[in-house]
Amino acid sequence: MVKKAEVHHQRSWWQVMCLTGVDYFSTLGYQPGIAAVAAGVLSPMATVVLVALTLLGALPVYRRVAAESPHGGGSLAMFTAILPRWTGKFFILVLLGFAATDFVITMTLSAADGAAHLVENPIVPHALHGHNMLITLALLALLAAIFLKGFAEAIGTAVVLVFAYLALNLIVSVVGVYEVVKAPHLTVVWKDLMFSQHGNIVAMIGVSLLVFPKLALGLSGFETGVAVMPQIRGKEGEDPDHPTTRIAGTRKLLTTAAIIMSCFLVVTSIITTILIPNEKFQTGGEANGRALAYLAHQYLGDGFGTVYDISTIAILWFAGASAMAGLLNLVPRYLPRFGMAPEWARASRPLVLVFAVISFGITVYFDADVDAQGGAYATGVLVLITSAAVAVTLSAARAGEKWKILGFGAVSAVFVYTTVANVFERPEGVQLASLFIVAIIVVSMVSRVRRAFELRAIEVDFDEKAAWLIDKIAATGTIRIVTHDLEGVEDRDPEEYRAKEAEQRLESHIPAKEPILFLEVIVKDASEFSTALHVKAVELEKYKILSVEATAVPNSIAAILIAIRDRTGLNPHVYFEWTEGNPLVNLLKFIFGGEGEVAPVTREILRREIPQRRQRPHVHVDS
């Protein structure tokens, strides 16, 4: 069931499109300039390649991602379902590293570009010139402050910003097209330059394909588009596992945003390439990182240009808000659930402070330079889109959809090539992502070890028969539970229980007339951190067995003992055998396999959970 607070903040798909649009559409602030620097006079042709891959590649991929991950998990959620156990967990950590690169660089790059628009405005005091770093840090600090206070009205603010920004860009685009039509000689000069530099159409297409990876920033926003799915209002009574209204709304969101962006990208690449001299795009040039703002000032005056700058700065700053929202959605969704982050990582405010400090460090590292951050941004974007393409290809394969396998496989191949080309061209992106990945893995492993002695049970419940058995034995005044190792239910053998009972009654001096319960914990997936424990009763000949599937043996035993104590008011006695083997190896088995040193670990978990010794279940280990 969806919480009332969540329903209150849900909106129509077109309104939520504006929330992801502050990230996606804001790239118009710098994408035409990046394309001009990367492709020169071939910028429009390279942009057409980008648009084709957007509409024919990324869009179909994410429309399927929306259907298979309707709760905002995106491609990460799909891989969680596809890849098993620890393999899947480590792969998710790697993807989280690239996602962190994408979202953090979105914040820092957008803020840096907002600072560039501010200092280049002719009416801004000259004293601010050359202080891009301080302005960028101030924008990031303001962003963090907004999130620390709360972010409930994000969608309403995004709607206003996106509509104003797109309207202003439409005006600049129309005026730019008019200026191009009015001065046909400029188009002739552009065509002559293309042929003089590249010879023929085939060569132009080849170069455009080769430089396309440098334009990959124009693909940003798709992962954010599925991340904001929970914000889309659905119909009451829909299947929560397949909310058709939300999925349909997200598909409309993705399609509409992609078409709008594609139209703007093509038109703006043409007018900026024809109307702006190439030297203006270079580092230090007036159009560097702000090509459309340059045209706004040039052809519509400083008054309109200033309004355009204000709108651009606002949406670029708010693009960081979209990225921050993405991080606050992803990190609590995975790391605490895997036991790979402290519980406070589920709360937004501490995470905001962590991400703010990281963004400050990234800004200082790149000296608030938009161009310098482009490679890292593109790497994060491309890896996430590539992972989504691969995930839907695997999904199509599992469903036996032959033609979709071929189609999505081809898209995956293109994105793999694009990602690899971008990494070789600008290795700083993968280097930065590697730092995030290493940091996430180290912090995750340390957290997993530190939290290993928690109960890790979401809840404990007993089926009717198990509850009856527990109550029946409690009526005797003493509850004795003997633990028993079991790989799977098919391995149950009455002889083993007979031998185990005889051994424990002898070694632990359990009177022959006192009844005992066997307790078996079957580990299904030790890579999961916590789970609900549904304890079932099993009878095998005369032996009474409590059986449960869980993620770790000692933690589950401790949680069940406490639940039995709370149910009956008696402290149960639990009996173990010593685990054979090297203690260090057994400890590693516990951390990664959920088993290992069961007796001492169970006792330690109980000690930490229940400080008063008299209230703890009694732990016995045979000699």
VEXDREN-2710 file (C-alpha; in Angstrom, 1 decimal):
% VEXDREN-2710
k/r/px/py/pz
1/MET/0.0/0.0/0.0
2/VAL/1.3/3.5/-0.9
3/LYS/1.7/5.8/2.1
4/LYS/-0.6/8.8/2.3
5/ALA/2.3/11.2/2.3
6/GLU/3.7/9.7/-0.8
7/VAL/0.3/9.9/-2.6
8/HIS/0.0/13.6/-1.6
9/HIS/3.2/14.4/-3.4
10/GLN/2.5/12.4/-6.5
11/ARG/1.7/14.3/-9.7
12/SER/0.7/13.8/-13.3
13/TRP/3.3/12.4/-15.6
14/TRP/3.9/15.7/-17.4
15/GLN/4.6/17.5/-14.1
16/VAL/7.0/14.7/-13.0
17/MET/8.7/15.1/-16.5
18/CYS/9.7/18.6/-15.4
19/LEU/11.4/17.1/-12.3
20/THR/13.6/14.9/-14.5
21/GLY/13.6/17.7/-17.1
22/VAL/15.6/20.0/-15.0
23/ASP/18.5/17.5/-15.5
24/TYR/17.7/16.5/-19.1
25/PHE/16.7/19.9/-20.6
26/SER/19.3/21.9/-18.7
27/THR/22.0/20.3/-20.8
28/LEU/20.9/22.7/-23.5
29/GLY/22.9/25.2/-21.4
30/TYR/26.2/23.6/-22.4
31/GLN/25.5/20.8/-25.0
32/PRO/25.7/23.0/-28.2
33/GLY/29.1/24.3/-27.0
34/ILE/30.4/20.9/-26.2
35/ALA/29.3/19.6/-29.6
36/ALA/30.9/22.6/-31.4
37/VAL/34.2/22.0/-29.6
38/ALA/34.1/18.2/-30.2
39/ALA/32.9/18.2/-33.8
40/GLY/33.6/21.7/-35.1
41/VAL/31.6/22.4/-38.3
42/LEU/30.2/18.8/-38.1
43/SER/28.4/19.6/-34.9
44/PRO/24.9/19.4/-36.5
45/MET/25.7/16.0/-38.1
46/ALA/27.1/14.6/-35.0
47/THR/24.1/15.8/-33.1
48/VAL/21.8/14.0/-35.6
49/VAL/23.7/10.8/-34.7
50/LEU/23.1/11.6/-31.0
51/VAL/19.4/12.2/-31.7
52/ALA/19.1/8.9/-33.7
53/LEU/20.6/7.0/-30.8
54/THR/18.3/8.8/-28.3
55/LEU/15.1/7.9/-30.2
56/LEU/16.0/4.5/-31.6
57/GLY/18.3/3.3/-28.7
58/ALA/18.0/4.9/-25.3
59/LEU/14.2/5.6/-25.5
60/PRO/13.1/2.0/-26.3
61/VAL/15.5/0.6/-23.7
62/TYR/14.2/2.8/-20.9
63/ARG/10.6/2.3/-21.9
64/ARG/11.2/-1.4/-21.1
65/VAL/13.1/-0.5/-17.9
66/ALA/10.1/1.4/-16.8
67/ALA/7.9/-1.6/-17.3
68/GLU/10.2/-3.9/-15.4
69/SER/11.3/-1.6/-12.6
70/PRO/8.1/0.4/-11.8
71/HIS/9.4/1.5/-8.3
72/GLY/12.3/3.7/-9.5
73/GLY/15.1/1.2/-9.2
74/GLY/16.1/1.5/-12.9
75/SER/18.7/-0.8/-14.4
76/LEU/20.2/-1.5/-10.9
77/ALA/16.9/-3.1/-9.8
78/MET/16.8/-5.2/-13.0
79/PHE/20.3/-6.5/-12.3
80/THR/19.5/-7.2/-8.7
81/ALA/16.8/-9.6/-10.0
82/ILE/19.0/-11.1/-12.8
83/LEU/22.4/-11.6/-11.0
84/PRO/22.5/-14.0/-8.0
85/ARG/23.9/-13.6/-4.6
86/TRP/27.3/-11.9/-4.0
87/THR/27.9/-11.6/-7.8
88/GLY/24.9/-9.4/-8.0
89/LYS/25.7/-7.4/-4.9
90/PHE/29.2/-6.5/-6.1
91/PHE/27.9/-5.6/-9.6
92/ILE/25.3/-3.3/-8.0
93/LEU/28.1/-1.7/-6.0
94/VAL/30.1/-1.0/-9.2
95/LEU/27.0/0.4/-10.9
96/LEU/26.3/2.6/-7.8
97/GLY/29.8/3.9/-8.2
98/PHE/29.1/5.0/-11.8
99/ALA/25.7/6.3/-10.7
100/ALA/27.3/8.4/-8.0
101/THR/29.7/9.7/-10.6
102/ASP/26.8/10.6/-12.9
103/PHE/24.7/12.3/-10.2
104/VAL/27.5/14.1/-8.3
105/ILE/29.1/15.4/-11.6
106/THR/25.6/16.5/-12.6
107/MET/25.5/18.7/-9.5
108/THR/29.1/20.0/-9.8
109/LEU/29.0/20.5/-13.6
110/SER/25.6/22.2/-13.6
111/ALA/26.6/24.5/-10.8
112/ALA/29.9/25.3/-12.5
113/ASP/28.0/26.1/-15.8
114/GLY/25.5/28.2/-13.8
115/ALA/28.5/30.2/-12.4
116/ALA/29.9/30.6/-15.9
117/HIS/26.5/32.1/-17.1
118/LEU/26.5/34.4/-14.1
119/VAL/30.0/35.9/-14.5
120/GLU/29.7/36.3/-18.3
121/ASN/26.5/38.4/-18.0
122/PRO/27.4/42.0/-18.9
123/ILE/25.5/43.6/-16.1
124/VAL/27.1/41.5/-13.3
125/PRO/29.7/43.4/-11.3
126/HIS/33.2/43.0/-12.6
127/ALA/34.3/42.0/-9.1
128/LEU/32.7/38.6/-9.6
129/HIS/34.7/37.8/-12.7
130/GLY/37.3/35.1/-12.1
131/HIS/35.5/33.8/-9.0
132/ASN/33.7/30.8/-10.7
133/MET/34.9/28.5/-8.0
134/LEU/33.4/30.5/-5.1
135/ILE/30.1/31.0/-7.0
136/THR/29.9/27.2/-7.8
137/LEU/30.6/26.3/-4.2
138/ALA/27.9/28.8/-3.0
139/LEU/25.4/27.3/-5.4
140/LEU/26.2/23.8/-4.2
141/ALA/25.9/24.9/-0.5
142/LEU/22.5/26.5/-1.3
143/LEU/21.4/23.3/-2.9
144/ALA/22.4/21.3/0.2
145/ALA/20.6/23.8/2.4
146/ILE/17.4/23.4/0.5
147/PHE/17.5/19.6/0.9
148/LEU/18.4/19.9/4.6
149/LYS/15.2/22.0/5.1
150/GLY/13.1/19.7/3.0
151/PHE/12.2/19.2/-0.6
152/ALA/8.5/18.6/-0.7
153/GLU/7.6/21.2/-3.4
154/ALA/10.3/20.1/-5.8
155/ILE/7.9/19.2/-8.6
156/GLY/6.0/22.5/-8.5
157/THR/9.3/24.4/-8.7
158/ALA/10.5/22.2/-11.5
159/VAL/7.4/22.8/-13.6
160/VAL/7.8/26.6/-13.4
161/LEU/11.6/26.4/-14.2
162/VAL/11.2/24.0/-17.1
163/PHE/8.3/25.8/-18.8
164/ALA/10.1/29.1/-18.5
165/TYR/13.4/27.7/-19.7
166/LEU/11.9/25.9/-22.7
167/ALA/9.9/29.0/-23.7
168/LEU/13.1/31.1/-23.6
169/ASN/15.0/28.5/-25.6
170/LEU/12.2/28.4/-28.1
171/ILE/12.5/32.1/-28.6
172/VAL/16.3/32.0/-29.0
173/SER/15.9/29.0/-31.4
174/VAL/13.3/30.8/-33.6
175/VAL/15.4/34.0/-33.7
176/GLY/18.5/31.9/-34.5
177/VAL/16.7/30.2/-37.4
178/TYR/15.5/33.6/-38.6
179/GLU/19.1/34.9/-38.6
180/VAL/20.4/31.9/-40.5
181/VAL/17.6/32.3/-43.1
182/LYS/18.2/36.0/-43.3
183/ALA/22.0/35.6/-44.0
184/PRO/22.2/32.6/-46.5
185/HIS/25.9/33.4/-47.1
186/LEU/26.7/32.1/-43.6
187/THR/25.2/28.7/-44.5
188/VAL/27.3/28.6/-47.7
189/VAL/30.4/29.3/-45.7
190/TRP/29.5/26.5/-43.3
191/LYS/29.0/24.0/-46.2
192/ASP/32.2/25.1/-47.8
193/LEU/34.1/24.6/-44.5
194/MET/32.6/21.1/-44.1
195/PHE/33.7/20.0/-47.6
196/SER/37.1/21.7/-47.4
197/GLN/37.9/20.0/-44.0
198/HIS/36.4/16.6/-44.6
199/GLY/36.1/16.1/-48.4
200/ASN/32.9/14.2/-48.9
201/ILE/29.7/13.1/-47.2
202/VAL/31.0/9.6/-46.3
203/ALA/34.0/11.1/-44.5
204/MET/31.7/13.5/-42.7
205/ILE/29.4/10.7/-41.5
206/GLY/32.5/8.7/-40.4
207/VAL/33.9/11.6/-38.4
208/SER/30.5/12.3/-36.9
209/LEU/30.2/8.7/-35.7
210/LEU/33.7/8.9/-34.2
211/VAL/33.2/12.1/-32.3
212/PHE/29.7/11.1/-31.1
213/PRO/31.0/9.7/-27.7
214/LYS/32.0/13.2/-26.8
215/LEU/28.4/14.3/-27.2
216/ALA/27.1/11.7/-24.8
217/LEU/26.1/14.3/-22.3
218/GLY/23.0/14.8/-24.4
219/LEU/21.8/11.4/-23.2
220/SER/21.6/12.4/-19.6
221/GLY/18.3/12.3/-17.9
222/PHE/17.0/8.8/-18.8
223/GLU/18.1/7.1/-15.6
224/THR/16.7/10.0/-13.7
225/GLY/13.5/9.6/-15.7
226/VAL/12.9/6.1/-14.3
227/ALA/14.2/7.1/-10.8
228/VAL/11.3/9.5/-10.4
229/MET/8.7/6.9/-11.3
230/PRO/7.3/6.7/-7.8
231/GLN/6.3/10.4/-8.1
232/ILE/3.8/9.6/-10.9
233/ARG/0.2/9.4/-9.7
234/GLY/-1.4/6.0/-10.4
235/LYS/-4.9/4.7/-10.1
236/GLU/-6.2/3.4/-6.8
237/GLY/-6.4/-0.4/-6.6
238/GLU/-3.7/-1.1/-9.1
239/ASP/-1.4/-4.1/-8.7
240/PRO/1.5/-2.7/-6.7
241/ASP/3.9/-5.0/-8.5
242/HIS/2.7/-3.8/-11.9
243/PRO/1.2/-0.3/-11.7
244/THR/0.0/0.1/-15.3
245/THR/-0.9/3.7/-14.9
246/ARG/2.5/4.7/-13.5
247/ILE/4.3/2.6/-16.2
248/ALA/2.2/4.2/-19.0
249/GLY/2.8/7.7/-17.5
250/THR/6.6/7.1/-17.3
251/ARG/6.6/6.0/-20.9
252/LYS/4.8/9.2/-21.9
253/LEU/7.3/11.1/-19.8
254/LEU/10.4/9.5/-21.5
255/THR/9.0/9.8/-25.0
256/THR/7.8/13.4/-24.7
257/ALA/11.1/14.5/-23.1
258/ALA/13.2/12.7/-25.7
259/ILE/11.3/14.3/-28.6
260/ILE/11.4/17.8/-27.1
261/MET/15.1/17.5/-26.4
262/SER/15.9/16.0/-29.8
263/CYS/14.2/18.9/-31.6
264/PHE/16.1/21.5/-29.6
265/LEU/19.4/19.7/-30.0
266/VAL/19.2/19.6/-33.8
267/VAL/18.0/23.2/-34.2
268/THR/20.5/24.6/-31.6
269/SER/23.4/22.7/-33.0
270/ILE/22.7/24.2/-36.5
271/ILE/22.2/27.8/-35.4
272/THR/25.2/27.9/-32.9
273/THR/27.5/26.3/-35.5
274/ILE/26.5/28.8/-38.2
275/LEU/26.1/32.0/-36.2
276/ILE/29.0/31.7/-33.7
277/PRO/32.7/31.9/-34.7
278/ASN/34.6/28.8/-33.7
279/GLU/37.1/30.7/-31.5
280/LYS/34.2/31.8/-29.3
281/PHE/33.6/28.2/-28.2
282/GLN/37.2/27.6/-27.0
283/THR/38.3/27.9/-23.4
284/GLY/37.9/31.5/-22.3
285/GLY/35.6/32.3/-25.2
286/GLU/32.3/34.1/-24.7
287/ALA/30.3/31.1/-26.0
288/ASN/32.3/28.4/-24.0
289/GLY/29.7/26.5/-22.1
290/ARG/27.0/29.0/-22.9
291/ALA/26.4/29.0/-26.6
292/LEU/22.6/29.8/-26.5
293/ALA/23.2/32.5/-23.9
294/TYR/25.7/34.1/-26.3
295/LEU/23.1/34.1/-29.1
296/ALA/20.4/35.5/-26.7
297/HIS/22.6/38.5/-25.8
298/GLN/23.9/38.9/-29.4
299/TYR/20.5/39.0/-31.2
300/LEU/17.9/39.8/-28.5
301/GLY/19.9/42.3/-26.3
302/ASP/21.3/42.2/-22.9
303/GLY/17.9/42.6/-21.2
304/PHE/16.5/39.4/-22.7
305/GLY/19.9/37.9/-22.4
306/THR/19.9/38.6/-18.7
307/VAL/16.5/37.0/-18.3
308/TYR/17.8/34.0/-20.2
309/ASP/20.9/33.8/-18.0
310/ILE/18.7/33.9/-14.9
311/SER/16.5/31.1/-16.2
312/THR/19.6/29.1/-17.2
313/ILE/21.3/29.5/-13.9
314/ALA/18.1/28.5/-12.1
315/ILE/17.6/25.4/-14.1
316/LEU/21.2/24.4/-14.0
317/TRP/21.2/24.8/-10.2
318/PHE/18.0/22.8/-10.0
319/ALA/19.5/20.1/-12.2
320/GLY/21.7/19.5/-9.2
321/ALA/18.5/19.1/-7.1
322/SER/17.3/16.4/-9.5
323/ALA/20.7/14.6/-9.2
324/MET/20.6/14.9/-5.4
325/ALA/17.1/13.4/-5.4
326/GLY/18.4/10.5/-7.5
327/LEU/21.2/9.8/-5.0
328/LEU/18.8/10.0/-2.1
329/ASN/16.6/7.5/-3.9
330/LEU/19.4/5.0/-4.9
331/VAL/21.7/4.9/-1.8
332/PRO/19.0/4.1/0.8
333/ARG/17.4/1.6/-1.6
334/TYR/20.5/-0.6/-1.8
335/LEU/23.3/-0.1/0.7
336/PRO/21.4/-0.2/4.1
337/ARG/19.4/-3.1/2.7
338/PHE/22.6/-5.1/1.9
339/GLY/24.0/-4.2/5.3
340/MET/26.6/-2.1/3.5
341/ALA/25.9/1.2/5.1
342/PRO/24.9/2.3/8.6
343/GLU/21.2/2.6/9.4
344/TRP/21.5/6.4/9.4
345/ALA/22.1/6.1/5.6
346/ARG/18.3/5.6/5.3
347/ALA/17.8/9.2/6.4
348/SER/18.1/11.9/3.9
349/ARG/19.7/14.7/5.9
350/PRO/23.0/12.9/6.8
351/LEU/23.3/11.8/3.2
352/VAL/22.8/15.3/2.0
353/LEU/25.8/16.4/4.1
354/VAL/27.9/13.6/2.8
355/PHE/27.1/14.3/-0.9
356/ALA/27.6/18.1/-0.3
357/VAL/31.1/17.5/1.0
358/ILE/31.9/15.2/-1.9
359/SER/30.6/17.7/-4.5
360/PHE/32.7/20.4/-2.9
361/GLY/35.8/18.2/-3.2
362/ILE/35.0/17.4/-6.9
363/THR/34.5/21.1/-7.7
364/VAL/37.8/22.0/-6.2
365/TYR/39.5/19.1/-8.0
366/PHE/38.2/20.2/-11.4
367/ASP/38.6/23.9/-10.6
368/ALA/34.9/24.4/-11.4
369/ASP/35.7/23.8/-15.1
370/VAL/32.7/22.7/-17.2
371/ASP/34.8/21.2/-20.0
372/ALA/37.1/19.3/-17.6
373/GLN/34.1/17.6/-16.0
374/GLY/32.5/16.5/-19.2
375/GLY/34.5/13.3/-19.5
376/ALA/33.5/12.1/-16.0
377/TYR/29.9/13.1/-16.6
378/ALA/29.7/11.3/-19.9
379/THR/31.3/8.1/-18.4
380/GLY/28.7/7.9/-15.7
381/VAL/25.8/8.6/-18.1
382/LEU/27.1/6.1/-20.7
383/VAL/27.8/3.3/-18.2
384/LEU/24.3/3.5/-16.7
385/ILE/22.6/3.6/-20.2
386/THR/24.8/0.7/-21.3
387/SER/23.9/-1.3/-18.2
388/ALA/20.2/-0.6/-18.9
389/ALA/20.6/-1.8/-22.5
390/VAL/22.3/-5.0/-21.4
391/ALA/19.7/-5.6/-18.7
392/VAL/16.8/-5.3/-21.2
393/THR/18.6/-7.6/-23.6
394/LEU/19.0/-10.2/-20.9
395/SER/15.3/-9.7/-20.0
396/ALA/14.3/-10.2/-23.7
397/ALA/16.4/-13.4/-23.8
398/ARG/14.7/-14.7/-20.7
399/ALA/11.4/-14.0/-22.3
400/GLY/12.4/-15.7/-25.5
401/GLU/11.7/-12.6/-27.6
402/LYS/14.0/-13.2/-30.6
403/TRP/13.6/-9.9/-32.5
404/LYS/13.9/-7.8/-29.3
405/ILE/17.1/-9.7/-28.4
406/LEU/18.6/-8.6/-31.7
407/GLY/17.4/-5.1/-31.4
408/PHE/18.4/-4.5/-27.8
409/GLY/21.6/-6.4/-28.5
410/ALA/22.5/-4.0/-31.3
411/VAL/21.7/-1.0/-29.1
412/SER/23.9/-2.5/-26.3
413/ALA/26.8/-3.0/-28.7
414/VAL/26.6/0.6/-29.8
415/PHE/26.6/1.8/-26.2
416/VAL/29.4/-0.5/-25.3
417/TYR/31.5/1.0/-28.2
418/THR/30.5/4.5/-27.2
419/THR/31.4/3.9/-23.5
420/VAL/34.8/2.3/-24.4
421/ALA/35.6/5.1/-26.8
422/ASN/34.8/7.7/-24.2
423/VAL/37.0/6.0/-21.6
424/PHE/40.0/5.9/-24.0
425/GLU/39.4/9.4/-25.1
426/ARG/38.8/10.9/-21.6
427/PRO/40.1/8.4/-19.0
428/GLU/39.6/10.9/-16.2
429/GLY/35.9/9.8/-16.1
430/VAL/36.6/6.2/-15.3
431/GLN/39.4/7.2/-13.0
432/LEU/36.9/9.3/-11.0
433/ALA/34.3/6.5/-11.2
434/SER/36.9/4.1/-9.9
435/LEU/37.5/6.2/-6.8
436/PHE/33.7/6.2/-6.1
437/ILE/33.6/2.4/-6.7
438/VAL/36.5/1.7/-4.4
439/ALA/35.1/4.0/-1.7
440/ILE/31.7/2.4/-1.9
441/ILE/33.1/-1.1/-1.8
442/VAL/35.4/-0.4/1.1
443/VAL/32.7/1.5/3.1
444/SER/30.3/-1.3/2.3
445/MET/32.5/-4.1/3.4
446/VAL/33.5/-2.3/6.6
447/SER/29.8/-1.6/7.3
448/ARG/28.9/-5.2/6.6
449/VAL/31.5/-6.4/9.2
450/ARG/30.5/-3.8/11.8
451/ARG/26.8/-4.7/11.4
452/ALA/27.3/-8.4/11.3
453/PHE/26.3/-8.9/14.9
454/GLU/22.9/-7.3/14.5
455/LEU/19.8/-9.4/14.7
456/ARG/19.1/-8.7/11.0
457/ALA/15.5/-10.0/11.3
458/ILE/12.8/-7.7/9.9
459/GLU/10.2/-9.7/11.9
460/VAL/9.8/-13.1/13.4
461/ASP/6.5/-15.0/13.1
462/PHE/5.5/-18.7/13.8
463/ASP/3.0/-20.7/11.8
464/GLU/0.1/-22.2/13.8
465/LYS/1.8/-25.5/14.4
466/ALA/5.1/-24.0/15.4
467/ALA/3.4/-21.7/17.9
468/TRP/1.4/-24.7/19.3
469/LEU/4.7/-26.7/19.8
470/ILE/6.4/-23.8/21.5
471/ASP/3.5/-23.2/23.9
472/LYS/3.2/-26.9/24.6
473/ILE/6.9/-27.1/25.7
474/ALA/6.7/-23.9/27.6
475/ALA/3.9/-25.4/29.7
476/THR/6.6/-27.8/31.1
477/GLY/8.5/-24.8/32.5
478/THR/11.6/-25.2/30.4
479/ILE/12.2/-24.7/26.7
480/ARG/15.2/-26.6/25.3
481/ILE/16.2/-26.1/21.7
482/VAL/18.9/-28.1/19.9
483/THR/20.4/-26.6/16.8
484/HIS/20.8/-28.8/13.8
485/ASP/22.8/-28.1/10.6
486/LEU/20.8/-28.7/7.4
487/GLU/21.7/-27.9/3.8
488/GLY/18.1/-28.4/2.5
489/VAL/14.9/-30.1/3.4
490/GLU/15.6/-33.0/1.2
491/ASP/18.5/-33.9/3.5
492/ARG/16.4/-34.7/6.6
493/ASP/17.1/-38.1/8.0
494/PRO/15.6/-39.5/11.2
495/GLU/18.9/-41.2/12.1
496/GLU/20.7/-37.8/12.2
497/TYR/18.1/-36.4/14.7
498/ARG/18.3/-39.6/16.8
499/ALA/22.1/-39.3/17.0
500/LYS/22.0/-35.5/17.6
501/GLU/19.5/-35.9/20.4
502/ALA/21.5/-38.7/22.1
503/GLU/24.7/-36.7/21.9
504/GLN/23.2/-33.5/23.3
505/ARG/21.4/-35.2/26.1
506/LEU/24.7/-36.9/27.1
507/GLU/27.1/-33.9/26.6
508/SER/24.8/-31.2/27.9
509/HIS/23.1/-33.3/30.6
510/ILE/19.6/-32.8/29.3
511/PRO/17.2/-35.1/31.3
512/ALA/15.8/-37.9/29.2
513/LYS/12.2/-37.0/30.0
514/GLU/12.4/-33.4/29.1
515/PRO/11.1/-32.6/25.6
516/ILE/13.4/-30.8/23.1
517/LEU/12.8/-28.9/19.9
518/PHE/15.2/-29.0/17.0
519/LEU/15.9/-25.6/15.2
520/GLU/17.2/-25.5/11.7
521/VAL/18.2/-22.4/9.7
522/ILE/18.5/-22.9/6.0
523/VAL/20.6/-20.2/4.3
524/LYS/19.2/-19.3/0.9
525/ASP/21.1/-16.2/0.1
526/ALA/23.8/-15.0/2.5
527/SER/24.5/-11.9/0.4
528/GLU/21.2/-10.4/1.6
529/PHE/21.5/-8.7/5.0
530/SER/18.1/-8.9/6.6
531/THR/14.9/-10.8/6.0
532/ALA/11.6/-11.7/7.6
533/LEU/11.8/-15.0/9.5
534/HIS/8.8/-17.2/9.0
535/VAL/9.3/-20.2/11.3
536/LYS/7.5/-23.4/10.3
537/ALA/7.0/-26.6/12.3
538/VAL/8.0/-29.9/10.8
539/GLU/7.4/-33.4/12.4
540/LEU/9.7/-36.2/11.3
541/GLU/8.7/-39.4/13.1
542/LYS/8.8/-38.4/16.8
543/TYR/11.1/-35.4/16.3
544/LYS/9.7/-31.9/16.5
545/ILE/11.5/-29.4/14.3
546/LEU/11.4/-25.6/13.9
547/SER/12.6/-24.7/10.4
548/VAL/13.3/-21.3/8.8
549/GLU/14.9/-19.9/5.7
550/ALA/17.2/-16.9/6.4
551/THR/20.3/-15.0/5.4
552/ALA/22.5/-16.0/8.4
553/VAL/22.4/-18.8/10.9
554/PRO/23.5/-17.2/14.2
555/ASN/21.6/-14.0/13.8
556/SER/18.4/-15.9/12.9
557/ILE/18.8/-18.2/15.9
558/ALA/19.3/-15.3/18.2
559/ALA/16.2/-13.5/16.8
560/ILE/14.0/-16.6/17.1
561/LEU/15.2/-17.2/20.7
562/ILE/14.2/-13.7/21.7
563/ALA/10.8/-14.1/19.9
564/ILE/10.2/-17.3/21.9
565/ARG/11.2/-15.6/25.1
566/ASP/8.8/-12.7/24.4
567/ARG/6.0/-15.1/23.5
568/THR/6.3/-17.4/26.5
569/GLY/8.0/-15.3/29.2
570/LEU/10.6/-18.0/29.6
571/ASN/14.3/-17.7/28.7
572/PRO/14.9/-20.7/26.3
573/HIS/18.0/-22.9/26.5
574/VAL/19.8/-23.4/23.2
575/TYR/22.4/-26.2/22.6
576/PHE/25.2/-26.1/20.1
577/GLU/28.2/-28.1/18.9
578/TRP/31.6/-26.4/18.6
579/THR/32.4/-25.6/15.0
580/GLU/35.5/-27.4/13.7
581/GLY/38.2/-25.6/11.7
582/ASN/40.2/-22.4/11.7
583/PRO/38.4/-19.6/13.7
584/LEU/39.4/-16.9/11.2
585/VAL/38.1/-19.0/8.3
586/ASN/34.9/-19.6/10.2
587/LEU/34.5/-15.9/10.8
588/LEU/34.8/-15.2/7.1
589/LYS/32.3/-18.0/6.4
590/PHE/30.0/-16.2/8.7
591/ILE/30.4/-12.8/7.1
592/PHE/30.1/-14.0/3.5
593/GLY/28.2/-17.3/3.9
594/GLY/26.0/-16.7/6.9
595/GLU/27.4/-19.8/8.8
596/GLY/30.8/-20.4/10.5
597/GLU/31.3/-19.8/14.2
598/VAL/27.6/-20.2/15.1
599/ALA/27.7/-20.7/18.9
600/PRO/30.0/-17.8/20.0
601/VAL/28.5/-15.5/17.4
602/THR/24.9/-16.3/18.6
603/ARG/26.0/-15.6/22.1
604/GLU/27.6/-12.3/21.1
605/ILE/24.5/-11.2/19.2
606/LEU/22.4/-11.9/22.3
607/ARG/24.8/-10.1/24.5
608/ARG/24.7/-6.9/22.4
609/GLU/21.0/-7.1/22.0
610/ILE/20.1/-7.8/25.6
611/PRO/22.5/-6.0/28.1
612/GLN/20.9/-7.6/31.2
613/ARG/22.3/-11.2/31.5
614/ARG/19.2/-12.5/33.4
615/GLN/17.0/-11.6/30.5
616/ARG/19.0/-13.4/27.8
617/PRO/18.3/-16.9/26.5
618/HIS/20.8/-19.4/27.8
619/VAL/23.5/-20.6/25.4
620/HIS/25.1/-24.1/25.9
621/VAL/28.0/-25.6/23.9
622/ASP/29.0/-29.2/24.2
623/SER/32.6/-30.2/25.1
END
